[in-house]
Amino acid sequence: MRVLSAGLIAVFVCSPSIARTKKAPLPEQILVAKTVYIVNQTKNAKLGETTSNELTKWGRFKIVQKPEDADLIVAVSIRSETVPADSEGAGCDSGTTCGGFSDFGEVHLQGAIHFDCITISDRQTKNQLWSRSAQIRFFVRNPIGNLVKELRKEIKDQDPGTKDNGK
């Protein structure tokens, strides 16, 4: 019986789905939006193109050419943080601005770490609705694509009846 109890405890403690904290629900503006305008706040045109390609591939939002035609503004940025030795990484999550310390839980040598960030704001109110970052690493092929996939998953989890047109 002790072995079974210990095994069950190990499963619950080590299971990633149980260990994750639940994210706040997405704002209604994101769930009902039909159009987005992409603002590339970087000097890297490829990031804006990648964001546009990922959103187009998904098929949920129409990308418009003028901000006044959009329901949402999707801002793409890069953030760099200087971190001391044994410090946790930086990033952004809903309710914060990209660049604050987060719970990546990774140990870094003193230096800089870099993040691709996507922040979604309501065009009319200018309120930030959703923000995520992905650490740029040499072995991660498409951090922006991963952020779009994260948004897709959050929308699907919150609204399972949502049609997901993308691949």
Sine and cosine of phi, psi and omega as CSV:
sin_phi,cos_phi,sin_psi,cos_psi,sin_omega,cos_omega
0.00,0.00,-0.64,0.77,0.02,-1.00
-0.89,0.46,-0.64,0.77,0.00,-1.00
-0.90,0.44,-0.68,0.74,0.03,-1.00
-0.90,0.44,-0.69,0.72,0.02,-1.00
-0.89,0.46,-0.70,0.72,0.00,-1.00
-0.90,0.44,-0.63,0.77,0.02,-1.00
-0.91,0.42,-0.67,0.75,0.03,-1.00
-0.91,0.42,-0.65,0.76,0.05,-1.00
-0.88,0.47,-0.69,0.72,0.00,-1.00
-0.88,0.47,-0.64,0.76,0.01,-1.00
-0.90,0.44,-0.71,0.70,-0.03,-1.00
-0.93,0.36,-0.62,0.78,-0.03,-1.00
-0.96,0.29,-0.61,0.79,-0.10,-0.99
-1.00,-0.05,-0.20,0.98,-0.04,-1.00
-0.94,0.35,0.85,-0.53,-0.03,-1.00
-0.88,0.47,-0.58,0.81,-0.03,-1.00
-0.93,0.36,-0.51,0.86,0.03,-1.00
-0.99,0.14,-0.57,0.82,-0.06,-1.00
-0.96,0.29,-0.39,0.92,-0.03,-1.00
-0.92,0.38,0.57,-0.82,0.10,-0.99
-1.00,0.08,0.55,-0.83,-0.01,-1.00
-0.97,0.24,0.72,-0.70,0.02,-1.00
-0.99,0.12,0.44,-0.90,0.07,-1.00
-0.90,0.44,0.52,-0.85,0.03,-1.00
-0.88,0.48,0.51,-0.86,0.05,-1.00
-0.93,0.36,0.60,-0.80,0.07,-1.00
-0.90,0.44,0.52,-0.86,0.00,-1.00
-0.83,0.56,-0.57,0.82,-0.02,-1.00
-0.84,0.55,-0.60,0.80,0.01,-1.00
-0.95,0.32,-0.65,0.76,-0.05,-1.00
-0.93,0.38,-0.51,0.86,-0.05,-1.00
-0.98,-0.18,-0.15,0.99,-0.05,-1.00
-0.90,0.44,0.58,-0.82,0.03,-1.00
-0.90,-0.44,-0.44,0.90,-0.10,-0.99
-0.78,-0.62,0.54,-0.84,0.05,-1.00
-0.70,-0.71,0.50,-0.87,0.13,-0.99
-0.88,-0.47,0.77,-0.64,-0.05,-1.00
-0.99,-0.14,0.78,-0.62,0.08,-1.00
-0.92,-0.39,0.90,-0.43,0.05,-1.00
-1.00,-0.02,0.96,-0.28,-0.03,-1.00
-1.00,-0.02,0.22,0.98,0.01,-1.00
-0.96,-0.27,0.13,-0.99,0.11,-0.99
-1.00,-0.09,0.18,0.98,-0.05,-1.00
-0.94,-0.33,0.98,-0.18,-0.03,-1.00
-0.86,0.51,-0.49,0.87,-0.02,-1.00
-0.87,0.50,-0.58,0.82,0.00,-1.00
-0.91,0.40,-0.67,0.74,0.06,-1.00
-0.90,0.44,-0.68,0.74,0.03,-1.00
-0.89,0.45,-0.68,0.73,0.01,-1.00
-0.89,0.45,-0.68,0.74,0.03,-1.00
-0.88,0.48,-0.73,0.68,0.02,-1.00
-0.86,0.50,-0.71,0.71,0.00,-1.00
-0.89,0.46,-0.69,0.72,-0.01,-1.00
-0.91,0.42,-0.68,0.73,0.01,-1.00
-0.93,0.37,-0.61,0.79,0.04,-1.00
-0.91,0.42,-0.70,0.71,0.01,-1.00
-0.87,0.50,-0.62,0.79,0.02,-1.00
-0.90,0.43,-0.72,0.70,0.06,-1.00
1.00,0.09,0.05,1.00,-0.02,-1.00
-0.97,0.23,-0.64,0.77,-0.08,-1.00
-0.92,-0.40,0.55,-0.83,0.17,-0.98
-1.00,0.00,0.76,-0.65,0.03,-1.00
-1.00,0.02,0.81,-0.59,-0.03,-1.00
-0.95,-0.30,0.32,-0.95,-0.10,-1.00
-1.00,-0.06,-0.23,0.97,0.00,-1.00
-0.80,-0.60,0.70,-0.71,-0.04,-1.00
-0.86,0.50,-0.55,0.84,-0.03,-1.00
-0.93,0.38,-0.24,0.97,0.04,-1.00
-1.00,-0.04,-0.03,1.00,-0.12,-0.99
-0.99,-0.17,0.50,-0.86,0.18,-0.98
-0.99,0.14,-0.63,0.78,-0.06,-1.00
-0.79,-0.61,0.50,-0.87,0.14,-0.99
-0.96,-0.30,0.82,-0.58,0.03,-1.00
-0.96,-0.30,0.94,-0.34,0.00,-1.00
-0.98,-0.18,0.76,-0.65,0.04,-1.00
-0.95,-0.30,0.77,-0.64,-0.01,-1.00
-0.59,-0.80,0.21,-0.98,0.12,-0.99
-0.85,-0.53,0.73,-0.68,0.05,-1.00
-0.86,-0.51,0.65,-0.76,0.08,-1.00
-0.86,-0.52,0.66,-0.75,0.02,-1.00
-0.77,-0.64,0.68,-0.73,0.14,-0.99
-1.00,0.03,0.79,-0.61,-0.04,-1.00
-0.84,-0.54,0.67,-0.74,0.10,-1.00
-0.97,0.26,0.27,-0.96,0.05,-1.00
-0.84,0.54,0.58,-0.82,0.04,-1.00
0.89,0.45,0.37,0.93,0.05,-1.00
-0.99,-0.14,0.37,-0.93,0.07,-1.00
-0.99,0.14,0.34,-0.94,-0.02,-1.00
-0.94,0.34,0.19,-0.98,0.03,-1.00
-0.96,-0.29,0.19,-0.98,0.02,-1.00
0.10,-1.00,-0.34,-0.94,0.06,-1.00
-0.55,-0.84,0.52,-0.86,0.08,-1.00
-0.63,-0.78,0.20,-0.98,0.00,-1.00
-0.79,0.61,0.67,-0.74,0.04,-1.00
1.00,-0.01,-0.12,0.99,0.04,-1.00
-0.78,-0.62,0.17,-0.99,0.06,-1.00
-0.99,-0.14,0.58,-0.81,0.04,-1.00
-0.79,0.61,0.69,-0.72,0.07,-1.00
0.90,-0.43,-0.20,0.98,0.04,-1.00
-0.98,0.19,0.29,-0.96,0.03,-1.00
-0.96,0.29,0.61,-0.80,0.00,-1.00
-0.77,-0.64,-0.19,-0.98,-0.11,-0.99
-0.96,-0.29,0.68,0.73,0.05,-1.00
-0.89,0.46,-0.48,0.88,0.07,-1.00
0.95,0.32,0.33,0.94,-0.01,-1.00
-0.98,-0.20,0.56,-0.83,0.04,-1.00
-1.00,-0.06,0.76,-0.65,-0.01,-1.00
-0.83,-0.55,0.50,-0.86,0.16,-0.99
-0.97,0.26,0.37,-0.93,0.03,-1.00
-0.86,0.51,0.70,-0.71,-0.04,-1.00
0.39,-0.92,-0.46,-0.89,-0.02,-1.00
-0.89,-0.46,0.62,-0.79,0.18,-0.98
-0.86,-0.51,0.50,-0.86,-0.13,-0.99
-0.83,-0.56,0.55,-0.84,-0.05,-1.00
-0.72,-0.69,0.66,-0.75,0.28,-0.96
-1.00,0.06,0.71,-0.71,-0.02,-1.00
-0.80,-0.61,0.58,-0.82,0.18,-0.98
-0.84,-0.54,0.78,-0.63,0.06,-1.00
-0.82,-0.57,0.78,-0.63,0.01,-1.00
-0.94,-0.35,0.78,-0.63,0.00,-1.00
-0.81,-0.59,0.46,-0.89,0.12,-0.99
-0.96,0.28,0.79,-0.62,-0.06,-1.00
-0.89,0.45,-0.67,0.74,-0.09,-1.00
-0.96,0.29,-0.74,0.67,-0.08,-1.00
-1.00,0.02,-0.31,0.95,-0.07,-1.00
0.93,0.36,0.13,0.99,0.02,-1.00
-0.95,0.32,0.69,-0.72,0.07,-1.00
-0.96,0.29,0.77,-0.63,-0.06,-1.00
-0.95,-0.30,-0.53,0.85,-0.09,-1.00
-0.38,-0.93,0.65,-0.76,0.01,-1.00
-0.47,-0.88,0.74,-0.67,0.05,-1.00
-0.61,-0.79,0.37,-0.93,0.06,-1.00
-0.70,-0.72,0.41,-0.91,0.07,-1.00
-0.74,-0.67,0.79,-0.61,0.00,-1.00
-0.91,0.42,0.72,-0.70,0.03,-1.00
-0.99,0.16,0.86,-0.51,0.01,-1.00
-0.71,-0.70,0.46,-0.89,-0.07,-1.00
-0.90,0.44,-0.42,0.91,-0.05,-1.00
-0.99,-0.13,0.00,1.00,0.07,-1.00
-0.99,-0.15,0.91,-0.42,-0.13,-0.99
-0.95,0.31,-0.62,0.79,-0.14,-0.99
-0.57,-0.82,0.97,0.22,-0.02,-1.00
-0.85,0.52,-0.62,0.79,0.01,-1.00
-0.90,0.44,-0.69,0.73,0.05,-1.00
-0.86,0.51,-0.63,0.78,0.04,-1.00
-0.91,0.42,-0.59,0.81,0.03,-1.00
-0.93,0.38,-0.64,0.77,0.05,-1.00
-0.90,0.43,-0.66,0.75,0.05,-1.00
-0.88,0.47,-0.61,0.79,0.04,-1.00
-0.90,0.45,-0.68,0.73,0.06,-1.00
-0.89,0.46,-0.70,0.72,0.03,-1.00
-0.84,0.54,-0.71,0.70,-0.02,-1.00
-0.90,0.44,-0.68,0.73,0.00,-1.00
-0.89,0.45,-0.64,0.77,0.03,-1.00
-0.91,0.41,-0.71,0.70,-0.01,-1.00
-0.90,0.44,-0.65,0.76,0.02,-1.00
-0.90,0.44,-0.62,0.78,-0.06,-1.00
-0.99,0.15,-0.53,0.85,-0.06,-1.00
-0.73,-0.69,0.97,0.23,-0.11,-0.99
-0.85,0.52,-0.38,0.92,0.01,-1.00
-0.98,0.19,-0.06,1.00,-0.03,-1.00
-0.92,0.39,0.73,-0.68,0.07,-1.00
-0.97,0.24,0.79,-0.61,0.03,-1.00
-0.94,-0.34,0.98,-0.20,-0.10,-1.00
-0.97,0.23,-0.35,0.94,-0.17,-0.98
-0.99,0.11,0.00,-1.00,0.01,-1.00
-0.97,-0.26,0.00,0.00,0.00,0.00
